[in-house]
């Protein structure tokens, strides 16, 4: 693995704030199934000893109540409308922006997808980025990919609220791409890019315009190769706004130099995840499948006194990548060396972040 991948071990990574060492809870609790399981009616009691008769004709036996369907695990937390509204700020301009609710709920925890911690402690994941430039590819990713694959949408995606809702309905954890200037990246529609040369107040205006495009996402994804992420004076106000509104940040950085963005997320108290693994790198041996196999092999390595490893990779949204990912899932062994989990399972939340999380104790439960 790359040097950045090695940093995902030890105490640095709290690995899924929502678990936070509470993985010892039962799987039923993890998925939010509360109360007793409905009991099946006593079949013997439901069947009368002798048929009831009217005149000379016997009535049919009393119907046996069907067994209740198994309770499906809740992949996402459920919130009453008032609780969900409390995580939205409506500005004077009519923008609907995420915010930390008065009770302390942070959107990045509230909208994260749950996962079952009963599998192998080593974890891997995949984030498909830049969805929205092609409607056909976006639909394929939402409809066909396993729900454990997390999706990051361009903020300028047409009808973004509906797409975010569809992603959630198919089990996908959702993020937005931070719309920063990037000569090599996809062009955003209807969104002005955040620029290192722009005034901080203007960049904040552009960030809020992106935030207001949809609801129910966990946070933003930033590519560290951009001029904005390389300038602390430019990126600090952005990360401060993201943190204060209770969102998280994913950093894609194929280089070891991650000090600025990582340090700021620790200082500001937000959830943070980083990867240097570009799974669709064309020159890699074996392509996407080979990169995924290597990631699983690395995560599954066991050494004395070494905590379980975890790591995730990113890939662009295209037919080749979707086909390769589907094929890889089909040939996965029944007992893999590492659990495949959404990206929330690769986050860290340290110090200031934990202080904020404890304000709302429910956030510390899986």
VOMI-541570 format. One record per residue (C-alpha): z, y, x; residue in three letters. Coordinates in Angstrom, 2 decimals, decimal comma. Each point is the difference from the previous one (the first is absolute). Example, Ala and Ser with C-alpha at 12.3 -4.5 7.8 and 13.67 -1.06 7.14 Angstrom:
VOMI-541570
atom pz->7,80 | py->-4,50 | px->12,30 | vexnu->ALA
atom pz->-0,66 | py->3,44 | px->1,37 | vexnu->SER
end
This chain:
VOMI-541570
atom pz->0,00 | py->0,00 | px->0,00 | vexnu->UNK
atom pz->-0,49 | py->3,64 | px->1,03 | vexnu->UNK
atom pz->2,84 | py->1,94 | px->1,57 | vexnu->UNK
atom pz->0,64 | py->1,75 | px->-3,30 | vexnu->UNK
atom pz->0,37 | py->-3,35 | px->-1,73 | vexnu->UNK
atom pz->2,79 | py->-0,98 | px->2,32 | vexnu->UNK
atom pz->2,01 | py->2,97 | px->-1,17 | vexnu->UNK
atom pz->0,32 | py->-1,57 | px->-3,42 | vexnu->UNK
atom pz->2,83 | py->-2,28 | px->1,07 | vexnu->UNK
atom pz->3,76 | py->0,27 | px->0,50 | vexnu->UNK
atom pz->2,23 | py->2,52 | px->-1,67 | vexnu->UNK
atom pz->-2,68 | py->2,68 | px->-0,22 | vexnu->UNK
atom pz->-1,59 | py->-1,49 | px->-3,04 | vexnu->UNK
atom pz->2,27 | py->-0,39 | px->-2,98 | vexnu->UNK
atom pz->-2,90 | py->-1,88 | px->-1,60 | vexnu->UNK
atom pz->-0,13 | py->0,82 | px->-3,64 | vexnu->UNK
atom pz->2,62 | py->2,50 | px->-1,07 | vexnu->UNK
atom pz->0,16 | py->-1,63 | px->-3,37 | vexnu->UNK
atom pz->1,38 | py->-3,13 | px->1,60 | vexnu->UNK
atom pz->2,20 | py->1,75 | px->2,63 | vexnu->UNK
atom pz->1,87 | py->-3,09 | px->0,97 | vexnu->UNK
atom pz->0,53 | py->-0,93 | px->-3,65 | vexnu->UNK
atom pz->-2,57 | py->-2,76 | px->0,19 | vexnu->UNK
atom pz->2,85 | py->-2,41 | px->-0,48 | vexnu->UNK
atom pz->-0,27 | py->0,81 | px->-3,70 | vexnu->UNK
atom pz->-1,61 | py->-2,69 | px->-2,07 | vexnu->UNK
atom pz->-3,72 | py->0,09 | px->-0,69 | vexnu->UNK
atom pz->0,69 | py->0,56 | px->-3,69 | vexnu->UNK
atom pz->2,04 | py->3,08 | px->0,88 | vexnu->UNK
atom pz->-2,60 | py->1,17 | px->2,46 | vexnu->UNK
atom pz->-2,59 | py->0,08 | px->-2,71 | vexnu->UNK
atom pz->2,29 | py->1,80 | px->-2,40 | vexnu->UNK
atom pz->0,53 | py->-2,88 | px->-2,43 | vexnu->UNK
atom pz->3,39 | py->0,75 | px->-1,47 | vexnu->UNK
atom pz->2,15 | py->-1,83 | px->-2,52 | vexnu->UNK
atom pz->-0,10 | py->-3,64 | px->-0,94 | vexnu->UNK
atom pz->-3,21 | py->-1,92 | px->-0,34 | vexnu->UNK
atom pz->-0,78 | py->-0,54 | px->-3,73 | vexnu->UNK
atom pz->1,11 | py->-3,46 | px->-0,94 | vexnu->UNK
atom pz->-2,31 | py->-2,53 | px->-1,57 | vexnu->UNK
atom pz->1,13 | py->-0,89 | px->-3,51 | vexnu->UNK
atom pz->1,65 | py->-3,38 | px->-0,34 | vexnu->UNK
atom pz->-2,85 | py->-2,24 | px->-1,07 | vexnu->UNK
atom pz->2,33 | py->-2,50 | px->-1,68 | vexnu->UNK
atom pz->1,66 | py->2,68 | px->-2,05 | vexnu->UNK
atom pz->-3,37 | py->1,44 | px->-0,96 | vexnu->UNK
atom pz->-1,16 | py->-3,33 | px->-1,51 | vexnu->UNK
atom pz->1,73 | py->-1,00 | px->-3,24 | vexnu->UNK
atom pz->1,30 | py->-3,54 | px->-0,20 | vexnu->UNK
atom pz->-1,98 | py->-0,72 | px->-3,20 | vexnu->UNK
atom pz->-3,02 | py->1,80 | px->-1,48 | vexnu->UNK
atom pz->0,75 | py->2,51 | px->-2,75 | vexnu->UNK
atom pz->-1,70 | py->-1,08 | px->-3,24 | vexnu->UNK
atom pz->-1,18 | py->1,70 | px->-3,14 | vexnu->UNK
atom pz->-0,74 | py->-2,45 | px->-2,78 | vexnu->UNK
atom pz->-1,73 | py->-2,96 | px->1,61 | vexnu->UNK
atom pz->-1,73 | py->1,83 | px->2,89 | vexnu->UNK
atom pz->1,69 | py->0,35 | px->3,38 | vexnu->UNK
atom pz->-0,25 | py->3,37 | px->1,73 | vexnu->UNK
atom pz->-1,25 | py->0,00 | px->3,60 | vexnu->UNK
atom pz->2,67 | py->0,04 | px->2,69 | vexnu->UNK
atom pz->1,38 | py->3,36 | px->0,95 | vexnu->UNK
atom pz->-2,04 | py->1,50 | px->2,82 | vexnu->UNK
atom pz->1,53 | py->-0,14 | px->3,46 | vexnu->UNK
atom pz->0,22 | py->3,48 | px->1,50 | vexnu->UNK
atom pz->-2,31 | py->0,24 | px->3,01 | vexnu->UNK
atom pz->1,53 | py->0,31 | px->3,42 | vexnu->UNK
atom pz->0,08 | py->3,61 | px->1,14 | vexnu->UNK
atom pz->-2,57 | py->0,91 | px->2,60 | vexnu->UNK
atom pz->1,42 | py->0,28 | px->3,51 | vexnu->UNK
atom pz->1,06 | py->3,52 | px->0,87 | vexnu->UNK
atom pz->-2,51 | py->1,61 | px->2,31 | vexnu->UNK
atom pz->1,53 | py->1,74 | px->2,99 | vexnu->UNK
atom pz->-0,16 | py->3,79 | px->-0,26 | vexnu->UNK
atom pz->-2,16 | py->1,15 | px->2,89 | vexnu->UNK
atom pz->0,90 | py->3,65 | px->-0,57 | vexnu->UNK
atom pz->3,15 | py->1,69 | px->-1,21 | vexnu->UNK
atom pz->0,02 | py->1,03 | px->-3,61 | vexnu->UNK
atom pz->1,06 | py->3,53 | px->-0,91 | vexnu->UNK
atom pz->0,62 | py->1,61 | px->-3,35 | vexnu->UNK
atom pz->-2,34 | py->2,93 | px->-0,73 | vexnu->UNK
atom pz->2,81 | py->2,47 | px->0,67 | vexnu->UNK
atom pz->0,72 | py->-1,56 | px->3,40 | vexnu->UNK
atom pz->-3,67 | py->0,06 | px->0,94 | vexnu->UNK
atom pz->-0,32 | py->3,62 | px->-1,12 | vexnu->UNK
atom pz->3,00 | py->0,90 | px->2,14 | vexnu->UNK
atom pz->-2,08 | py->-0,92 | px->3,08 | vexnu->UNK
atom pz->-2,67 | py->2,58 | px->-0,92 | vexnu->UNK
atom pz->0,12 | py->3,75 | px->0,54 | vexnu->UNK
atom pz->-2,33 | py->2,08 | px->-2,15 | vexnu->UNK
atom pz->-0,80 | py->3,24 | px->1,83 | vexnu->UNK
atom pz->-0,86 | py->3,37 | px->-1,48 | vexnu->UNK
atom pz->-3,64 | py->-0,78 | px->0,80 | vexnu->UNK
atom pz->0,22 | py->-3,18 | px->-2,04 | vexnu->UNK
atom pz->-0,03 | py->-2,39 | px->2,95 | vexnu->UNK
atom pz->1,94 | py->-3,23 | px->-0,42 | vexnu->UNK
atom pz->1,61 | py->-0,70 | px->3,37 | vexnu->UNK
atom pz->2,24 | py->-2,89 | px->1,05 | vexnu->UNK
atom pz->3,62 | py->0,83 | px->0,67 | vexnu->UNK
atom pz->3,37 | py->-1,61 | px->0,58 | vexnu->UNK
atom pz->1,63 | py->-0,37 | px->-3,41 | vexnu->UNK
atom pz->3,32 | py->1,74 | px->-0,73 | vexnu->UNK
atom pz->1,69 | py->-3,41 | px->0,21 | vexnu->UNK
atom pz->-1,44 | py->-0,59 | px->3,48 | vexnu->UNK
atom pz->-2,95 | py->-2,33 | px->-0,69 | vexnu->UNK
atom pz->-2,70 | py->0,45 | px->2,64 | vexnu->UNK
atom pz->-3,57 | py->-0,82 | px->-1,09 | vexnu->UNK
atom pz->-0,72 | py->-2,01 | px->3,14 | vexnu->UNK
atom pz->2,66 | py->-2,51 | px->-1,03 | vexnu->UNK
atom pz->-0,50 | py->0,26 | px->-3,74 | vexnu->UNK
atom pz->-3,72 | py->-0,85 | px->0,17 | vexnu->UNK
atom pz->0,09 | py->-2,60 | px->2,76 | vexnu->UNK
atom pz->-0,97 | py->-3,55 | px->-0,87 | vexnu->UNK
atom pz->2,70 | py->-2,64 | px->0,18 | vexnu->UNK
atom pz->-0,48 | py->-3,25 | px->1,84 | vexnu->UNK
atom pz->1,83 | py->-3,30 | px->0,14 | vexnu->UNK
atom pz->2,06 | py->-0,23 | px->3,20 | vexnu->UNK
atom pz->0,33 | py->-3,78 | px->-0,31 | vexnu->UNK
atom pz->-3,05 | py->-0,66 | px->2,18 | vexnu->UNK
atom pz->-0,18 | py->-0,07 | px->3,80 | vexnu->UNK
atom pz->1,94 | py->2,94 | px->1,49 | vexnu->UNK
atom pz->-2,98 | py->1,00 | px->2,14 | vexnu->UNK
atom pz->-2,31 | py->2,30 | px->-1,96 | vexnu->UNK
atom pz->-3,58 | py->1,20 | px->0,11 | vexnu->UNK
atom pz->-1,97 | py->2,29 | px->-2,27 | vexnu->UNK
atom pz->-3,31 | py->1,78 | px->-0,56 | vexnu->UNK
atom pz->-0,75 | py->3,57 | px->-1,04 | vexnu->UNK
atom pz->-3,53 | py->0,74 | px->-1,22 | vexnu->UNK
atom pz->-0,71 | py->3,69 | px->0,56 | vexnu->UNK
atom pz->-2,41 | py->2,70 | px->-1,19 | vexnu->UNK
atom pz->-0,56 | py->-1,47 | px->-3,45 | vexnu->UNK
atom pz->-1,81 | py->2,23 | px->-2,46 | vexnu->UNK
atom pz->-3,18 | py->0,94 | px->1,84 | vexnu->UNK
atom pz->-1,77 | py->-2,89 | px->-1,76 | vexnu->UNK
atom pz->0,98 | py->-0,88 | px->-3,56 | vexnu->UNK
atom pz->-1,40 | py->-3,54 | px->0,34 | vexnu->UNK
atom pz->2,03 | py->-0,72 | px->3,15 | vexnu->UNK
atom pz->3,11 | py->1,54 | px->-1,50 | vexnu->UNK
atom pz->-0,33 | py->-2,19 | px->-3,08 | vexnu->UNK
atom pz->-0,48 | py->-3,12 | px->2,14 | vexnu->UNK
atom pz->3,09 | py->0,79 | px->2,07 | vexnu->UNK
atom pz->2,15 | py->0,62 | px->-3,06 | vexnu->UNK
atom pz->-1,25 | py->-2,95 | px->-2,04 | vexnu->UNK
atom pz->-0,61 | py->-2,70 | px->2,61 | vexnu->UNK
atom pz->2,43 | py->0,44 | px->2,86 | vexnu->UNK
atom pz->3,45 | py->-1,61 | px->-0,24 | vexnu->UNK
atom pz->2,67 | py->2,38 | px->-1,23 | vexnu->UNK
atom pz->1,82 | py->-0,23 | px->3,32 | vexnu->UNK
atom pz->-2,83 | py->2,00 | px->1,60 | vexnu->UNK
atom pz->0,98 | py->3,68 | px->-0,12 | vexnu->UNK
atom pz->-2,63 | py->2,64 | px->-0,79 | vexnu->UNK
atom pz->-0,41 | py->3,58 | px->1,25 | vexnu->UNK
atom pz->-2,21 | py->2,30 | px->-2,08 | vexnu->UNK
atom pz->-1,79 | py->3,18 | px->0,95 | vexnu->UNK
atom pz->1,71 | py->2,89 | px->-1,78 | vexnu->UNK
atom pz->-3,41 | py->1,15 | px->-1,25 | vexnu->UNK
atom pz->-0,68 | py->-3,30 | px->-1,79 | vexnu->UNK
atom pz->-1,47 | py->0,70 | px->-3,47 | vexnu->UNK
atom pz->2,43 | py->-0,84 | px->-2,81 | vexnu->UNK
atom pz->2,69 | py->-0,79 | px->2,56 | vexnu->UNK
atom pz->2,88 | py->-0,38 | px->-2,52 | vexnu->UNK
atom pz->-1,85 | py->-2,82 | px->-1,73 | vexnu->UNK
atom pz->-0,82 | py->-1,71 | px->3,30 | vexnu->UNK
atom pz->3,62 | py->0,18 | px->1,13 | vexnu->UNK
atom pz->1,09 | py->-1,46 | px->-3,32 | vexnu->UNK
atom pz->-2,55 | py->-2,83 | px->0,26 | vexnu->UNK
atom pz->1,12 | py->-0,78 | px->3,54 | vexnu->UNK
atom pz->3,58 | py->-0,27 | px->-1,16 | vexnu->UNK
atom pz->-0,98 | py->-2,23 | px->-2,93 | vexnu->UNK
atom pz->-1,66 | py->-2,37 | px->2,50 | vexnu->UNK
atom pz->3,14 | py->-0,05 | px->2,15 | vexnu->UNK
atom pz->-1,16 | py->2,34 | px->2,78 | vexnu->UNK
atom pz->2,30 | py->2,49 | px->1,66 | vexnu->UNK
atom pz->-1,87 | py->3,33 | px->0,16 | vexnu->UNK
atom pz->-0,21 | py->2,82 | px->2,54 | vexnu->UNK
atom pz->-2,10 | py->3,14 | px->0,48 | vexnu->UNK
atom pz->-1,91 | py->0,88 | px->3,13 | vexnu->UNK
atom pz->1,22 | py->3,31 | px->1,42 | vexnu->UNK
atom pz->-3,09 | py->2,24 | px->-0,23 | vexnu->UNK
atom pz->-0,12 | py->1,24 | px->3,58 | vexnu->UNK
atom pz->-3,04 | py->1,19 | px->1,90 | vexnu->UNK
atom pz->-1,71 | py->-2,97 | px->1,58 | vexnu->UNK
atom pz->-3,62 | py->0,16 | px->1,18 | vexnu->UNK
atom pz->-0,19 | py->-3,80 | px->-0,09 | vexnu->UNK
atom pz->1,74 | py->-0,50 | px->-3,34 | vexnu->UNK
atom pz->-1,34 | py->-0,03 | px->-3,56 | vexnu->UNK
atom pz->-0,51 | py->3,32 | px->-1,74 | vexnu->UNK
atom pz->2,44 | py->0,78 | px->-2,80 | vexnu->UNK
atom pz->-1,37 | py->1,19 | px->-3,34 | vexnu->UNK
atom pz->1,65 | py->3,06 | px->-1,51 | vexnu->UNK
atom pz->2,70 | py->0,13 | px->2,70 | vexnu->UNK
atom pz->0,02 | py->2,48 | px->2,87 | vexnu->UNK
atom pz->1,08 | py->-1,73 | px->3,21 | vexnu->UNK
atom pz->3,19 | py->0,90 | px->1,81 | vexnu->UNK
atom pz->-0,93 | py->1,60 | px->3,32 | vexnu->UNK
atom pz->1,88 | py->0,59 | px->3,23 | vexnu->UNK
atom pz->-1,48 | py->3,51 | px->0,14 | vexnu->UNK
atom pz->1,13 | py->0,98 | px->-3,53 | vexnu->UNK
atom pz->3,19 | py->1,89 | px->-0,75 | vexnu->UNK
atom pz->2,95 | py->-2,23 | px->-0,96 | vexnu->UNK
atom pz->0,23 | py->1,52 | px->-3,48 | vexnu->UNK
atom pz->-3,65 | py->-0,80 | px->-0,63 | vexnu->UNK
atom pz->0,39 | py->-3,56 | px->1,23 | vexnu->UNK
atom pz->2,99 | py->-0,45 | px->-2,30 | vexnu->UNK
atom pz->-2,09 | py->1,25 | px->-2,90 | vexnu->UNK
atom pz->-2,66 | py->-2,59 | px->0,82 | vexnu->UNK
atom pz->2,58 | py->-2,73 | px->0,38 | vexnu->UNK
atom pz->1,48 | py->0,77 | px->-3,42 | vexnu->UNK
atom pz->-3,46 | py->0,00 | px->-1,54 | vexnu->UNK
atom pz->-0,43 | py->-3,55 | px->1,32 | vexnu->UNK
atom pz->3,47 | py->-1,03 | px->-1,18 | vexnu->UNK
atom pz->-0,74 | py->1,19 | px->-3,53 | vexnu->UNK
atom pz->-3,11 | py->-2,16 | px->-0,37 | vexnu->UNK
atom pz->1,96 | py->-3,06 | px->-1,13 | vexnu->UNK
atom pz->3,41 | py->-1,57 | px->-0,54 | vexnu->UNK
atom pz->1,78 | py->-3,21 | px->0,88 | vexnu->UNK
atom pz->-1,01 | py->-0,25 | px->3,66 | vexnu->UNK
atom pz->2,41 | py->-0,79 | px->2,83 | vexnu->UNK
atom pz->-1,12 | py->2,58 | px->2,54 | vexnu->UNK
atom pz->-2,76 | py->1,11 | px->2,35 | vexnu->UNK
atom pz->-2,00 | py->-1,64 | px->2,75 | vexnu->UNK
atom pz->-0,88 | py->2,08 | px->3,07 | vexnu->UNK
atom pz->-2,33 | py->-0,83 | px->2,86 | vexnu->UNK
atom pz->1,53 | py->1,22 | px->3,24 | vexnu->UNK
atom pz->-3,37 | py->0,57 | px->1,62 | vexnu->UNK
atom pz->-0,41 | py->3,14 | px->-2,13 | vexnu->UNK
atom pz->0,63 | py->3,48 | px->1,46 | vexnu->UNK
atom pz->2,70 | py->0,61 | px->-2,63 | vexnu->UNK
atom pz->2,13 | py->-2,97 | px->0,99 | vexnu->UNK
atom pz->-0,31 | py->0,92 | px->3,67 | vexnu->UNK
atom pz->1,41 | py->3,49 | px->-0,65 | vexnu->UNK
atom pz->3,74 | py->0,07 | px->-0,72 | vexnu->UNK
atom pz->-0,20 | py->3,58 | px->-1,26 | vexnu->UNK
atom pz->-2,60 | py->-1,08 | px->-2,54 | vexnu->UNK
atom pz->1,50 | py->-3,33 | px->-1,03 | vexnu->UNK
atom pz->3,69 | py->0,97 | px->-0,22 | vexnu->UNK
atom pz->-0,28 | py->2,09 | px->-3,23 | vexnu->UNK
atom pz->-2,07 | py->-2,78 | px->-1,57 | vexnu->UNK
atom pz->2,50 | py->-2,74 | px->0,83 | vexnu->UNK
atom pz->2,86 | py->2,21 | px->-1,17 | vexnu->UNK
atom pz->-1,69 | py->0,41 | px->-3,38 | vexnu->UNK
atom pz->-0,74 | py->-3,73 | px->-0,22 | vexnu->UNK
atom pz->3,62 | py->-0,86 | px->0,85 | vexnu->UNK
atom pz->1,54 | py->2,54 | px->-2,36 | vexnu->UNK
atom pz->-2,08 | py->-1,35 | px->-2,86 | vexnu->UNK
atom pz->1,23 | py->-3,52 | px->0,64 | vexnu->UNK
atom pz->-3,25 | py->-1,46 | px->1,29 | vexnu->UNK
atom pz->-0,58 | py->-2,29 | px->2,98 | vexnu->UNK
atom pz->-2,48 | py->0,07 | px->2,87 | vexnu->UNK
atom pz->-2,20 | py->-2,63 | px->1,61 | vexnu->UNK
atom pz->-1,44 | py->0,82 | px->3,39 | vexnu->UNK
atom pz->-3,16 | py->-1,68 | px->1,27 | vexnu->UNK
atom pz->-0,03 | py->0,46 | px->3,74 | vexnu->UNK
atom pz->-1,84 | py->-2,25 | px->2,46 | vexnu->UNK
atom pz->1,60 | py->1,80 | px->2,94 | vexnu->UNK
atom pz->3,58 | py->-0,20 | px->1,32 | vexnu->UNK
atom pz->0,59 | py->3,73 | px->-0,49 | vexnu->UNK
atom pz->1,90 | py->0,11 | px->-3,31 | vexnu->UNK
atom pz->2,97 | py->2,10 | px->1,03 | vexnu->UNK
atom pz->-0,63 | py->3,13 | px->-2,08 | vexnu->UNK
atom pz->-0,67 | py->-1,47 | px->-3,45 | vexnu->UNK
atom pz->2,56 | py->-2,78 | px->0,35 | vexnu->UNK
atom pz->2,68 | py->2,34 | px->1,29 | vexnu->UNK
atom pz->-0,57 | py->2,43 | px->-2,86 | vexnu->UNK
atom pz->0,31 | py->-2,72 | px->-2,64 | vexnu->UNK
atom pz->3,34 | py->-1,05 | px->1,50 | vexnu->UNK
atom pz->1,20 | py->3,60 | px->0,13 | vexnu->UNK
atom pz->-1,12 | py->0,75 | px->-3,57 | vexnu->UNK
atom pz->1,26 | py->-3,26 | px->-1,48 | vexnu->UNK
atom pz->-3,02 | py->-1,66 | px->-1,52 | vexnu->UNK
atom pz->-1,29 | py->-3,55 | px->0,02 | vexnu->UNK
atom pz->-2,47 | py->-0,69 | px->2,81 | vexnu->UNK
atom pz->-2,35 | py->-2,79 | px->1,00 | vexnu->UNK
atom pz->-2,51 | py->-0,18 | px->2,81 | vexnu->UNK
atom pz->-2,79 | py->-2,30 | px->1,06 | vexnu->UNK
atom pz->-2,42 | py->-0,17 | px->2,89 | vexnu->UNK
atom pz->-1,86 | py->-3,01 | px->-1,41 | vexnu->UNK
atom pz->-3,49 | py->0,77 | px->-1,30 | vexnu->UNK
atom pz->-0,92 | py->-3,34 | px->-1,54 | vexnu->UNK
atom pz->-3,70 | py->0,74 | px->-0,51 | vexnu->UNK
atom pz->-0,59 | py->0,96 | px->3,63 | vexnu->UNK
atom pz->-3,52 | py->-1,34 | px->0,49 | vexnu->UNK
atom pz->0,37 | py->-1,22 | px->3,57 | vexnu->UNK
atom pz->3,09 | py->-2,12 | px->-0,64 | vexnu->UNK
atom pz->-0,40 | py->-3,72 | px->0,51 | vexnu->UNK
atom pz->-0,27 | py->-1,67 | px->-3,41 | vexnu->UNK
atom pz->-0,22 | py->3,26 | px->-1,91 | vexnu->UNK
atom pz->2,47 | py->0,72 | px->-2,80 | vexnu->UNK
atom pz->1,09 | py->-3,62 | px->-0,38 | vexnu->UNK
atom pz->0,62 | py->-0,30 | px->3,74 | vexnu->UNK
atom pz->2,04 | py->3,20 | px->0,06 | vexnu->UNK
atom pz->2,08 | py->-1,14 | px->-2,96 | vexnu->UNK
atom pz->0,60 | py->-3,39 | px->1,59 | vexnu->UNK
atom pz->1,16 | py->1,68 | px->3,20 | vexnu->UNK
atom pz->2,29 | py->2,32 | px->-1,95 | vexnu->UNK
atom pz->1,57 | py->-2,94 | px->-1,83 | vexnu->UNK
atom pz->0,38 | py->-1,96 | px->3,26 | vexnu->UNK
atom pz->1,71 | py->2,96 | px->1,67 | vexnu->UNK
atom pz->2,34 | py->0,62 | px->-2,94 | vexnu->UNK
atom pz->0,84 | py->-3,69 | px->-0,25 | vexnu->UNK
atom pz->1,06 | py->-0,36 | px->3,62 | vexnu->UNK
atom pz->3,67 | py->-0,90 | px->0,28 | vexnu->UNK
atom pz->2,14 | py->0,82 | px->3,02 | vexnu->UNK
atom pz->3,77 | py->-0,22 | px->0,54 | vexnu->UNK
atom pz->1,90 | py->3,06 | px->-1,26 | vexnu->UNK
atom pz->-3,25 | py->1,61 | px->-1,17 | vexnu->UNK
atom pz->0,02 | py->1,40 | px->-3,55 | vexnu->UNK
atom pz->-2,88 | py->-1,02 | px->-2,24 | vexnu->UNK
atom pz->-3,20 | py->1,87 | px->0,80 | vexnu->UNK
atom pz->-2,16 | py->1,85 | px->-2,46 | vexnu->UNK
atom pz->-3,26 | py->1,88 | px->0,21 | vexnu->UNK
atom pz->-2,89 | py->1,13 | px->-2,14 | vexnu->UNK
atom pz->-3,60 | py->1,00 | px->0,57 | vexnu->UNK
atom pz->-2,49 | py->2,34 | px->-1,65 | vexnu->UNK
atom pz->-3,63 | py->-0,40 | px->-0,99 | vexnu->UNK
atom pz->-2,66 | py->2,14 | px->-1,62 | vexnu->UNK
atom pz->-1,20 | py->-0,66 | px->-3,52 | vexnu->UNK
atom pz->-3,34 | py->-1,80 | px->0,20 | vexnu->UNK
atom pz->-1,47 | py->-3,20 | px->-1,40 | vexnu->UNK
atom pz->0,14 | py->-1,82 | px->3,33 | vexnu->UNK
atom pz->3,70 | py->0,74 | px->0,42 | vexnu->UNK
atom pz->0,84 | py->-1,00 | px->-3,57 | vexnu->UNK
atom pz->-1,96 | py->-3,27 | px->0,30 | vexnu->UNK
atom pz->1,66 | py->-0,82 | px->3,33 | vexnu->UNK
atom pz->3,47 | py->0,72 | px->-1,34 | vexnu->UNK
atom pz->-0,56 | py->-2,14 | px->-3,10 | vexnu->UNK
atom pz->-1,29 | py->-2,87 | px->2,13 | vexnu->UNK
atom pz->3,03 | py->0,28 | px->2,29 | vexnu->UNK
atom pz->2,39 | py->-0,19 | px->-2,94 | vexnu->UNK
atom pz->-1,75 | py->-3,07 | px->-1,38 | vexnu->UNK
atom pz->0,59 | py->-1,96 | px->3,19 | vexnu->UNK
atom pz->3,60 | py->1,05 | px->0,56 | vexnu->UNK
atom pz->2,33 | py->-2,97 | px->0,46 | vexnu->UNK
atom pz->2,56 | py->-0,80 | px->-2,67 | vexnu->UNK
atom pz->2,78 | py->0,70 | px->2,49 | vexnu->UNK
atom pz->-1,19 | py->2,90 | px->2,13 | vexnu->UNK
atom pz->1,81 | py->1,14 | px->3,12 | vexnu->UNK
atom pz->0,49 | py->3,47 | px->-1,50 | vexnu->UNK
atom pz->0,42 | py->1,43 | px->-3,49 | vexnu->UNK
atom pz->-2,78 | py->2,26 | px->-1,26 | vexnu->UNK
atom pz->1,68 | py->3,05 | px->-1,54 | vexnu->UNK
atom pz->-0,99 | py->3,52 | px->-1,12 | vexnu->UNK
atom pz->0,33 | py->2,80 | px->2,52 | vexnu->UNK
atom pz->3,43 | py->1,02 | px->-1,29 | vexnu->UNK
atom pz->1,21 | py->-3,13 | px->1,77 | vexnu->UNK
atom pz->-0,89 | py->1,62 | px->3,33 | vexnu->UNK
atom pz->1,76 | py->3,35 | px->-0,42 | vexnu->UNK
atom pz->2,94 | py->1,30 | px->1,94 | vexnu->UNK
atom pz->2,70 | py->2,25 | px->-1,42 | vexnu->UNK
atom pz->2,49 | py->1,22 | px->2,58 | vexnu->UNK
atom pz->2,95 | py->2,36 | px->0,12 | vexnu->UNK
atom pz->-1,03 | py->3,07 | px->-2,04 | vexnu->UNK
atom pz->-2,22 | py->-2,16 | px->-2,19 | vexnu->UNK
atom pz->2,89 | py->-2,35 | px->-0,77 | vexnu->UNK
atom pz->2,28 | py->2,92 | px->-0,85 | vexnu->UNK
atom pz->-2,54 | py->1,13 | px->-2,61 | vexnu->UNK
atom pz->-0,44 | py->-3,51 | px->-1,38 | vexnu->UNK
atom pz->3,73 | py->-0,47 | px->-0,54 | vexnu->UNK
atom pz->0,10 | py->2,97 | px->-2,39 | vexnu->UNK
atom pz->-1,49 | py->-2,32 | px->-2,62 | vexnu->UNK
atom pz->1,62 | py->-3,42 | px->0,62 | vexnu->UNK
atom pz->-2,61 | py->-1,79 | px->-2,13 | vexnu->UNK
atom pz->-2,49 | py->0,78 | px->2,74 | vexnu->UNK
atom pz->1,87 | py->-2,32 | px->2,35 | vexnu->UNK
atom pz->-0,58 | py->-2,96 | px->-2,27 | vexnu->UNK
atom pz->-3,21 | py->-2,00 | px->0,32 | vexnu->UNK
end
